[in-house]
Amino acid sequence: MVSRRTVLAAGTLGAGAIALSARAAPRGAPSHEHDVIIVGGGFAGLTAARELKRLGQRCLILEARSRLGGRTFSTSVFGQSEDVGGQWVHWVQPHIWSEVTRYGISLVETPGAATPEKVAVLTDSGLVTQDPAENFAILQRAMRDVCAESRDLFPQPFAPKLDDRFTRLDHLSVQDRLNSLQLDPLTRAAITAYVTTNVNAAPRDAGLLDQIHWYARAGHDMERLLQACAQFKMRDGTVRLINCLRDDAGCDVELSCPVHRIEGSTSNVVAISEDGRKFSAKTMIVALPMNCWADIQWNPGIRPEKLAASRRRHAGSGFELHVLVEGNPGSYMAMAPLPNPINLLYTDKRDSRGTVMVGLGTSAVDFDLTDDEAIAREVRRLMPSAKVKAAFAYDWNADPYSKGTWCNYRPGMWTADGAAMRAQEGRIVFAGSDTADGWRGFIDGAVETGLRAARETATLLGLRLSA
């Protein structure tokens, strides 16, 4: 019998989540105590707050959830604090690696995700077991073909320059590129499962240009890309770094404070919460997932491209599933393309309780994350020997303050909406990993945009950036 707990929405405090006392402003009366309001308390917002404190600015973070961290989330899973959102970091990601170094954060390795001892691929003919080196070789060859233009398009991946070549490719989906390749059935199943996991969506819904950018960011190297995406994470969870940033920022924080309306003028900005409180400042940073921009009433309005992209949403949409299985299956990884609901299953850790396996998949409407038997059945399809003892799932698509997972632009979105999504709106600056130039969709991208937002806000405030 599987015992389990499923989290389908934000707002609860888990083990390791941050609880901060909030000082409420009088209902209906604007608070004028701050220089900068930051809407969103994830890595981007906290990074910006820390940098602005160094310039003597008083910041207020308004966070809709009852915790900080955004799309990273350290919570209790099977009695231990675990990450169920963004978590992996690597030294090819310069902004987050700087933070890891700054705060002396040690890393642990995810054994099954990047260095498995056993690999299996679910094909139309059944589960095929592979030597890890063989699996890597076919993924490497296929990914070179999927991302054939990477060196020409992205000689400097952190400073992409859009031109006619981008426009021609940006209308293509990842599926369009896969359809153009001559692949044997095993290779097609493996590479399709891999890119589906990358984009956390059906490949037809994800832009090819974004996937090529992934490859370029890792130095056009498949082994480095695998390491950057899923090998190393913070020993004490992302909450450790969130706490460090929060302490250094020294800013005021209002938790459980969803912003309903934002009003801007030539001299100040006002954020109005859902419960009617008003917060006023000289400038504002909006560090929310792009999928949530359209939930806010804007006066005056913001660029139509922002709202169009928000309503359309980026492609990333899925869940993270943790299952506790009996025994020690070793360092194992299994891959499965759609329509299988779990696209990647890997060994996360082993201890006296058994082995924790983690599964990633898209938001399949016919996969019920509250159904114990359905979870156990899908796990056994990828790992036939598995005896599931307990399960935990977090559906990020059902989270009202993210409405999806990590960002992957849809076909056409980068060239049509990308520049507008990064643009200021009067005294309002936009941040968040979804607007990053580099590792978009990763913690590194959030830190990058927090630094950028702090710089742009300082300019708005007429501050000198040099010491």
ZADOMAR-758580 format. One line per 8 residues: for each residue x, y, z of C-alpha. Coordinates in Angstrom, 2 decimals, always signed. Each point is the difference from the previous one (the first is absolute). Layout:
N
X:Y:Z  ... .
% end
This chain:
467
+0.00:+0.00:+0.00  +1.45:+3.35:-1.04  -0.18:+2.78:+2.56  +0.33:+3.42:-1.53  -0.54:+3.74:+0.13  -0.56:+2.15:-3.05  +0.47:+3.77:-0.05  -1.94:+1.61:-2.81 .
+0.18:+3.67:+0.88  +2.26:+2.51:+1.67  -0.55:+1.72:+3.29  +0.95:-2.65:+2.55  +3.19:+0.08:+1.99  +2.13:-3.12:-0.29  +3.06:-1.03:+1.94  +2.77:+2.39:-0.91 .
-2.38:+2.59:-1.43  +0.46:+3.51:+1.33  -2.54:+1.54:+2.34  +0.45:+3.74:+0.56  -2.05:+2.35:+2.11  -1.84:+2.52:-2.13  -0.80:+3.55:+0.95  -3.29:+0.92:-1.60 .
-0.71:+3.47:-1.32  -3.41:+1.46:+0.94  -2.65:-1.20:-2.40  -0.50:+2.52:-2.79  +2.82:+2.32:+1.10  +3.20:+0.10:-2.09  +3.27:-0.73:+1.79  +2.79:+2.42:-1.00 .
+2.84:-1.55:+1.98  +1.95:-1.52:-2.90  +2.00:+1.05:-3.03  -0.68:-3.16:-1.99  -2.86:-2.50:+0.04  +0.92:-3.46:-1.27  -2.92:-2.17:-1.03  +1.15:-3.60:+0.34 .
+2.33:-1.55:+2.56  +1.91:-2.53:-2.07  +3.68:+0.07:-0.88  -0.41:+2.96:-2.36  -1.82:+2.18:+2.50  +2.31:-0.82:+2.89  +3.12:+0.56:-2.10  -1.29:+3.41:-1.07 .
-0.85:+0.89:+3.60  +3.49:-0.91:+1.19  +1.69:+2.06:-2.71  -2.21:+3.02:+0.63  +0.69:-0.14:+3.73  +3.68:+0.44:-0.85  -1.04:+3.27:-1.64  -1.87:+1.12:+3.11 .
-3.49:-0.70:-1.29  -2.90:-1.19:+2.16  -1.79:-2.90:-1.67  -3.28:-1.74:+0.69  -0.70:-3.46:-1.42  -3.63:-0.93:-0.59  -0.32:-3.79:-0.31  -3.26:-1.77:-0.79 .
+1.06:-3.25:+1.60  +0.45:-0.71:+3.69  +3.70:-0.58:-0.70  +2.85:+1.45:-2.01  +1.71:-1.85:-2.84  -2.37:+0.20:-2.97  +0.35:-3.01:-2.26  +2.59:-1.46:+2.33 .
-1.56:-1.72:+2.99  +1.61:-1.87:+2.89  -2.68:-1.94:+1.84  -0.53:-3.20:+1.99  +0.02:-3.18:-2.08  -0.10:-3.36:+1.82  +1.05:+1.79:+3.19  +3.02:+1.79:-1.44 .
+0.48:+3.41:-1.59  +0.24:-0.36:-3.78  -0.16:+2.28:-3.02  -3.02:-0.47:-2.25  +0.68:+2.89:-2.37  +3.08:+1.54:-1.60  +3.11:-1.38:+1.67  +2.96:-0.83:-2.27 .
+3.02:+2.27:-0.42  +3.31:-0.23:-1.83  +3.16:+2.03:-0.50  -0.92:+0.72:-3.63  -2.84:+2.08:+1.47  +1.98:+3.06:+1.05  -2.53:+1.92:+2.07  -1.16:-2.80:+2.27 .
+3.51:-1.38:+0.31  +1.11:+3.38:+1.29  -2.70:-0.22:+2.68  +0.98:-3.56:+0.92  +3.57:+1.21:+0.42  -0.98:+3.16:+1.86  -1.93:-1.86:+2.68  +2.17:-3.12:+0.18 .
-2.79:-2.36:-0.97  +1.02:-3.62:-0.50  -1.52:-2.23:-2.67  -1.20:-3.58:-0.22  -0.28:-2.14:-3.10  -3.21:-1.44:-1.41  +1.18:-3.53:-0.81  -2.62:-1.14:-2.48 .
-0.55:+3.17:-2.04  +3.44:+0.62:-1.48  +2.19:-2.99:+0.92  -2.27:-3.06:+0.04  +1.28:-3.56:+0.19  -3.05:-1.34:-1.83  -2.14:+1.64:-2.69  -3.28:-1.03:-1.56 .
-2.05:+1.53:-2.83  -3.69:-0.74:-0.43  -0.71:-0.54:-3.71  -3.09:-1.12:-1.89  +1.42:-3.54:+0.21  +0.56:+0.11:+3.75  +2.69:+0.94:+2.49  +3.52:-0.15:-1.46 .
+2.94:-0.18:+2.40  +3.18:+1.76:-1.09  +3.54:+0.45:+1.18  +0.25:+3.66:+1.16  +2.81:+0.66:-2.50  -2.16:-1.30:-2.83  -2.92:+2.15:+1.10  +2.20:+3.07:+0.21 .
+1.46:-0.65:-3.45  -3.39:-0.12:-1.71  -1.22:+3.09:+1.88  +3.19:+1.84:-0.91  -0.33:-0.80:-3.72  -3.68:+0.89:-0.08  +0.41:+3.22:+1.96  +2.71:+1.17:-2.39 .
-2.53:-0.35:-2.81  -2.82:+1.65:+1.96  +2.27:+2.96:+0.83  +2.04:+0.09:-3.21  +0.01:+3.83:-0.24  +1.06:+0.67:+3.59  +3.53:+1.29:-0.65  -1.09:+2.29:-2.83 .
-3.04:+1.37:+1.84  +1.49:+0.32:+3.48  +3.72:+0.78:-0.05  -0.74:+1.98:+3.17  -2.96:-1.76:+1.64  -0.43:+2.65:+2.71  -0.26:+2.76:-2.59  -2.29:-1.43:-2.70 .
-0.47:+2.29:-2.97  -3.21:-0.60:-1.92  +0.27:+0.07:-3.78  -1.73:-1.57:-3.00  +1.40:-3.44:+0.83  -1.69:+0.13:+3.40  -3.30:+1.00:-1.53  +0.11:-2.86:-2.48 .
+0.73:-2.57:+2.70  -2.21:+1.45:+2.71  -3.22:-1.02:-1.74  +1.10:-3.64:+0.25  -0.80:-2.24:+2.95  +2.29:-2.63:+1.49  -2.33:-2.58:-1.53  +0.48:+1.52:-3.45 .
+3.73:-0.58:+0.30  -0.45:-3.56:+1.31  -2.32:-0.77:-2.92  +2.70:+1.12:-2.44  +2.61:-2.45:+1.33  +0.53:-3.58:-1.12  +0.15:-1.89:+3.28  -0.30:-3.64:+0.95 .
-2.86:-0.84:+2.43  +2.21:-0.24:+3.09  +1.80:+3.26:-0.71  -3.29:+1.75:-0.76  -1.53:-1.18:+3.27  +3.06:+1.03:+2.02  +0.52:+3.46:-1.51  -3.73:+0.73:+0.06 .
-0.16:-0.92:+3.69  +3.07:+2.11:+0.67  -1.22:+3.19:-1.69  -3.48:-0.50:+1.45  +1.58:+0.02:+3.44  +2.03:+3.09:-0.90  -2.98:+2.02:-1.15  -2.43:-1.66:+2.47 .
-2.62:+0.01:-2.72  -0.98:-1.69:-3.21  +2.81:+0.72:-2.50  -2.56:+1.45:-2.41  -0.69:+2.78:+2.53  +3.61:+1.04:+0.59  +2.08:+2.24:-2.23  +3.01:-1.53:-1.69 .
+2.03:+3.18:+0.47  -0.23:-0.28:+3.78  +1.28:-3.58:-0.03  +2.93:+0.97:-2.23  +0.76:+2.73:+2.53  +0.16:-2.61:+2.79  +2.65:-1.87:-1.94  +2.00:+3.16:-0.70 .
-0.08:+1.11:+3.64  +1.79:-3.22:+0.93  +2.78:+0.69:-2.49  -1.65:-2.04:-2.79  +0.88:-3.09:+2.00  -2.48:-2.75:+0.89  +1.89:-1.34:+3.01  +0.25:+3.47:+1.52 .
-3.69:+0.62:-0.68  -0.97:-3.18:+1.84  +2.17:+1.02:+2.94  -1.35:+3.55:+0.10  -3.61:-1.13:-0.05  -0.09:-2.82:+2.51  +3.21:-0.96:+1.77  +0.79:+2.35:+2.90 .
-2.33:+1.61:+2.51  +0.37:+1.81:+3.32  +0.64:-2.30:+2.93  -2.46:+1.75:+2.31  -2.51:+0.86:-2.71  -0.75:+3.22:-1.82  -1.50:+1.39:+3.20  +3.55:+0.40:+1.35 .
+0.91:+2.46:-2.76  -3.39:+1.71:+0.23  +0.68:+0.59:+3.71  +3.44:+1.42:-0.76  -1.41:+2.43:-2.55  -2.82:+0.98:+2.33  +2.41:+0.72:+2.85  +2.29:+2.10:-2.21 .
-2.91:+1.87:-1.58  -1.26:+1.07:+3.43  -3.25:+1.11:-1.61  -3.57:-0.03:+1.21  -2.11:-2.90:-1.20  -3.75:-0.42:-0.23  -0.91:-3.67:-0.46  -3.42:-1.31:-1.12 .
-0.42:+3.31:-1.81  -1.10:-0.56:-3.63  +0.06:+3.22:-2.01  -3.25:+0.73:-1.79  +0.69:+3.36:-1.64  +3.03:+2.12:-0.87  -0.24:+3.72:-0.67  +2.83:+2.10:-1.34 .
+0.64:+3.69:-0.55  +2.99:+2.13:-0.91  +0.97:+0.32:+3.67  -0.99:-3.21:+1.80  -1.64:-3.42:-0.18  -2.71:-1.59:+2.14  -0.65:-3.70:+0.53  -3.46:-0.97:+1.28 .
-0.37:-3.43:+1.59  -3.00:-2.26:-0.37  -1.13:+0.94:+3.51  +0.09:+3.71:-0.82  +3.29:+1.11:+1.54  +1.97:+2.61:-1.91  +3.78:+0.25:-0.17  +1.72:+2.98:-1.63 .
+3.62:+0.54:-1.05  +2.13:+1.95:-2.43  +0.57:-3.02:-2.26  -1.03:-3.62:-0.34  +1.48:-3.30:-1.14  -2.46:-2.63:-1.20  +1.72:-3.36:+0.49  -2.91:-2.32:-0.73 .
-0.21:-2.92:-2.43  -1.12:+1.32:-3.39  -3.06:-2.28:+0.19  -1.32:+2.16:+2.85  +0.39:+3.47:-1.52  -3.49:-0.10:-1.52  -1.52:-0.64:+3.45  +0.84:+3.56:+1.03 .
-2.01:+3.11:-0.87  +2.45:+2.53:-1.44  -0.65:+3.76:+0.00  +1.27:+1.23:-2.33  +0.17:-3.11:-2.11  +3.21:-1.81:-0.85  +1.25:-1.06:-3.42  -2.51:-2.22:-1.80 .
+2.76:-2.52:-0.80  +0.46:-0.61:+3.74  -3.67:-0.70:+0.53  -0.29:-2.12:-3.14  +2.95:-2.14:+1.04  -1.34:-0.32:+3.54  -3.42:-1.12:-1.16  +1.52:-2.46:-2.43 .
+2.45:-1.18:+2.71  +3.38:-1.53:-0.61  +0.14:-3.72:-0.75  +1.41:-1.33:+3.30  -2.81:-1.69:+1.85  +0.35:-3.03:+2.22  +0.54:-1.69:+3.32  +2.72:-1.43:+2.21 .
-0.68:-3.41:+1.51  +1.96:-1.62:+2.85  -0.51:-3.68:+0.70  +1.52:-2.09:+2.76  +0.73:-3.54:-1.17  +1.19:-3.05:+1.89  +3.61:-1.10:-0.13  +2.93:+1.31:-1.99 .
-0.45:-0.04:-3.79  +3.29:+1.84:-0.47  +0.57:+3.14:-1.99  -2.74:-0.28:-2.59  -1.53:+2.19:-2.69  -2.94:-0.70:-2.29  -1.32:+2.13:-2.87  -3.36:-0.01:-1.75 .
-1.48:+2.23:-2.71  -3.58:+1.20:+0.00  -2.73:-1.12:+0.37  +1.64:-1.62:+3.02  -0.67:+2.36:+2.92  +3.41:-0.49:+1.67  +2.72:+0.99:-2.45  +2.98:-0.41:+2.33 .
+0.43:-2.19:+3.09  +3.28:-0.04:+1.89  +1.61:-1.00:+3.28  +0.26:+2.97:+2.33  +1.26:-1.46:+3.29  +0.23:-3.18:+2.05  -0.24:-0.49:+3.77  -1.40:-2.37:+2.59 .
-3.57:+0.61:-1.16  +0.69:-1.17:-3.54  +0.68:+1.94:-3.19  -1.57:+3.29:-1.03  -0.71:+0.21:-3.72  -1.01:+3.28:-1.63  -2.22:+0.24:-3.05  -0.55:+2.98:-2.27 .
-2.85:+0.27:-2.45  -2.34:+2.32:-1.83  -3.44:+0.94:+1.26  -1.77:-2.95:-1.58  -3.73:+0.35:+0.57  -0.50:-3.75:+0.20  +2.66:-0.59:+2.69  -1.55:+0.46:+3.43 .
+2.64:+1.02:+2.51  -2.40:-0.87:+2.81  -0.38:-3.61:-1.18  +2.39:-2.28:+1.89  -0.43:-2.93:-2.35  +0.48:+2.12:-3.11  +3.29:+1.33:+1.36  +1.25:-3.46:+0.95 .
-1.03:-1.38:-3.40  +1.82:+2.71:-1.95  +3.13:-0.37:+2.13  +0.02:-3.77:-0.63  -0.23:+0.58:-3.75  +3.36:+1.78:+0.22  +1.42:-2.09:+2.84  -1.70:-3.42:+0.03 .
+1.54:-1.13:+3.29  -1.18:+3.05:+1.94  -2.09:-0.55:+3.12  -1.37:+3.45:+0.80  -0.44:+0.71:+3.71  -0.95:+3.68:-0.10  -0.39:+2.85:-2.46  +0.00:+3.79:+0.01 .
-0.89:+2.23:-2.94  +0.05:+3.74:-0.65  -1.93:+1.18:-3.06  +1.54:+3.33:-0.96  -2.61:+0.60:-2.66  -2.67:+0.06:+2.72  +2.01:+2.51:+2.03  -1.83:+3.33:-0.53 .
+3.19:+2.01:+0.53  +2.05:-1.77:-2.67  -2.52:-1.64:-2.36  +2.75:-2.18:-1.36  +3.58:-1.11:+0.52  +3.21:+1.34:-1.51  -0.26:+2.27:-3.01  +0.28:-1.23:-3.57 .
-1.31:+2.39:-2.62  -2.57:-1.23:-2.47  +0.67:+0.17:-3.75  +0.22:+3.64:-1.07  -0.05:+1.38:+3.54  +3.67:+0.92:+0.26  +0.14:+2.24:-3.06  -3.56:+1.33:+0.28 .
-0.17:+0.73:+3.74  +3.46:-0.44:+1.54  +1.23:+3.59:-0.22  -3.28:+1.38:+1.30  -0.01:-2.42:+2.93  +3.35:+1.41:+1.18  -0.94:+3.66:-0.47  -0.73:+2.50:+2.77 .
-3.48:+1.44:+0.42  +0.48:+3.52:+1.29  +1.39:-0.35:+3.52  -0.59:-3.76:-0.01  +2.84:-2.44:-0.77  -0.62:-3.65:-0.86  +2.09:-2.90:+1.29  -0.27:-3.75:+0.46 .
+1.62:-2.98:-1.66  -2.55:+0.10:-2.84  +1.62:+3.23:-1.25  +3.64:-1.12:+0.24  +2.39:+0.31:-2.92  +2.11:-2.93:+1.21  -1.26:-3.02:+1.97  -3.67:+0.83:-0.40 .
-2.15:-2.35:+2.05  +2.81:-0.71:+2.50  +0.96:+1.49:+3.37  +2.96:+1.58:-1.77  -2.37:+1.91:-2.26  -1.91:+1.31:+3.01  +3.18:+1.31:+1.61  +1.08:+1.54:-3.33 .
-3.24:+1.94:-0.29  +0.08:+1.06:+3.65  +3.37:+1.59:-0.62  -1.28:+1.64:-3.18  -3.15:+1.27:+1.72  +2.01:+1.52:+2.84  +2.22:+1.80:-2.51  -2.96:+1.33:-2.00 .
-1.80:+1.07:+3.17  +3.08:+1.82:+1.27  +0.07:+1.93:-3.26  -3.65:+0.94:+0.43  +0.78:+1.25:+3.50  +3.01:+1.99:-1.22  +2.47:-2.01:+2.06  +3.70:-0.44:-0.71 .
+0.84:-3.68:-0.53  +3.75:+0.28:+0.55  +1.44:-0.02:+3.51 .
% end
